[in-house]
Amino acid sequence: MVPVAISGKLHGSSVCTLNPEVIVNLGRKRVKNYSYGHPTVAFMGMLVLGFACCELSEELPLVSVPLGFRIFGYDKGTTWISQNGVFALGFIGDYGVEDNGFVVGIWYNLPKIEIRVPVWVVGGGIRVSQNSTLELSLDGSLVLIDGTRHVLPIWSSNTDNIGVETATLLNNGNLVLMGTGGRIIWESFSSPTDTLLPGQFLSFPQSLQASSLNSIASYYSFEIRRSGEIALVWENNVTYWSSHLSHPVVVEVRLEEDGLLGLFDANGGLAWFRYSEDYRDPSVSFRRLRIDADGNLRMYSWYNVSSSWKVVWQAVQGQCHVFGSCGLYSICGYNSSGPSCECLLQNSATGDCDRIADLGNCNTGFSMLVLKQTFLYSLYPPHDVDIMLGVEDCKRYCLNDSTCFAVTAKNDGSGLCTVKRTSFISGYHYSSVPATSFLKVCLVPEAVSAQAAYLHGNTLSLEGKERFDELLGRKRFMVAVVLLLLVTACVFLTMEIIIYWFVLHRRQRNNFRRGAPFGKNFGMNPHYSAMIRLSLEEVKELTKNFGFKLATNLYRGMLPNKMPVAVKVLGDIAVSEKDFMFLVSTLGGTHHRNLVSLKGFCYEPQHKLLVYEYIKNGSLDQWLFNAKQCRSRDGWHLRLNISIGIARALAYLHIECKQCIPHGNLKLKNVLLDENMVAKVNSYGLHSLLLEGVSSSSETLLEKDVYMLGLILLQIFSGNRSMADHKLHDLAYHQCKSGKLFQFVDPFLPSEEVQLEGIERVIRLALWCMQSKPSTRPSIGEVVMVLEGALSVDMPPEHDELIL
């Protein structure tokens, strides 16, 4: 048969072009009913079907559509139905708020459904006006054009001129663009949005993103990780549910038609699974897995008898344990109808949730609002600080700390006190929560009167400043008595500790002299982690006489408990034992995920050494510049996480330690990477010992740390360490300002993973950190917030000379 083009009007405005092969596909089931036995008559029947398809009747399934096919937004009744009638594609105006526009998507075309809930949407949920068109263009791309705002497509499948001939909405809900011989060139299953269908799978690094009425996507996502684990994540920072499986052989996650959600390996083996409550129920017709707007992952089943969807499994059983479930300034709880949200502080006039008070303007002092059976956590940034304190000490710590907004004291026996250093707070409350929280509020009449409310039985009223002063006065005598007893007890306890330490110290020295290194307990306990003092002979023993050199003045060793360590030789430095011990005590008290921990030390008149934990992957300098073939597989997210880790370590040293500790010598060589590629900052706090002649003030060293962090950020993302500071700064500035940042980015970054918008934010931050005037550089806290995405940053002003 000779191909013949058949044209017809689609809704009176556009031309739909079909060829005979497409018409045969479109009307295969209906053409076979004709029994005229003459090809001309049959072909005329195909013509009729072809024109019917061009008119796009709602009832006629379109198995395949040709190039030039269009669907218009102004006619919501126009839909493209799969051959089995189960799925439909078109404009959805009743999804969310219609004033917000329309989305184009695929939904279950089931009876008695009033709201079309999509299983896939174009562009992740781009909203358009009704004067919009979805078109399979003549060059082979599926495009979405908003006629009121754009001439060019606002979304495209990017399949132009690569052989696309038709588009098909398959019976499993997959929209595919096909070439010659049925070859699939593009499919919606490879670009999932918030839903996983039976027959569809997710593999690393794919994810599902929860939808939102206010934007294209919310903060919540469901992802499969390189390790084989699946997880629910908030803003790429907080994992609030996971499969707790780390198995790199896992290749995909699938939803089976019988109601099984599983992780499968390359051989089809099941590594992890969850069943729905109606597993293998024959009355269930359809299923779908969706990450909902509230951040929970749920499996839904369709029941024909009731013509409704039913939740048959969900990942997080208690909705209040979804991170940020109620948003800012609210806490999640439960009532008779299910989860509910209530304000931490409610405005009595408007009924809205009040922001946490600006504590910097509290002129009359503070008080702590008690929230029993309540757990609070920080949203921006989502990182709290844990310290070991009892309930009352936890409350007192926050009251006396000007940077603390709230604390949560756990009553589960752990003794943990979680400190929140941001006013962006959320949380949850119900009767079995083993925690008491304290929220800092101002002692002013307005603040006091605003607390006159109850939250699940927790009294939020301060009953006025006069009442507070009256209660305070009654307690002063008791407090004085208790303090006197505590002071007396502390004096006796301190004396006992001093005596015990003196006796123990003498025993240890005697043990050293008798040749019993490390002590009996240390050698017997593989988990011993206390700070140890070693003699030079013991250091030689654990390092095999300094036989394994890691770097200049750095040697590898092994403690008796099989813990590998790195020994740093400080050389012949003039420092008293008192000053050295003070430094060791300060450094030994630091505990942070992004710091290399100090395990021990050696002090002898001619020998001073520090013993650190051993970090497997070496320095950031080595990884960036000596292993390019290995790191070529790692993308921008790994470098961003390394950058965040360095910044968090500095923030801990500058802000969170009891005594501020400037690093003083921050550089690539002093940042190590562990086996999980987590950044660990090393050699912190040694500036007074290692840098001879240093007379810089603590403030100057803190500013220098920020400057050097900016330089490190430029080196991490440019892959350039040979260029001088000011030249690298100037190159970054001009290419960032001229929009040619891609020329600055390390060529070893995989091009498909380069996110110029995120890298531009980091480079701008680095340029601010390297400003000439230290007073214009950001604080380390602001640096962390920008890197985490909680703050935006503009281009800094240009300057001629960099000054440390």
Order of alpha helices (4+ residues) and beta strands (2+ residues): beta-beta-alpha-alpha-alpha-beta-beta-beta-beta-beta-beta-beta-beta-beta-beta-beta-beta-beta-beta-beta-beta-beta-beta-beta-beta-beta-beta-beta-beta-beta-beta-beta-beta-beta-alpha-beta-beta-beta-beta-alpha-beta-beta-alpha-alpha-beta-alpha-beta-beta-beta-alpha-beta-beta-alpha-alpha-alpha-beta-beta-alpha-alpha-alpha-alpha-alpha
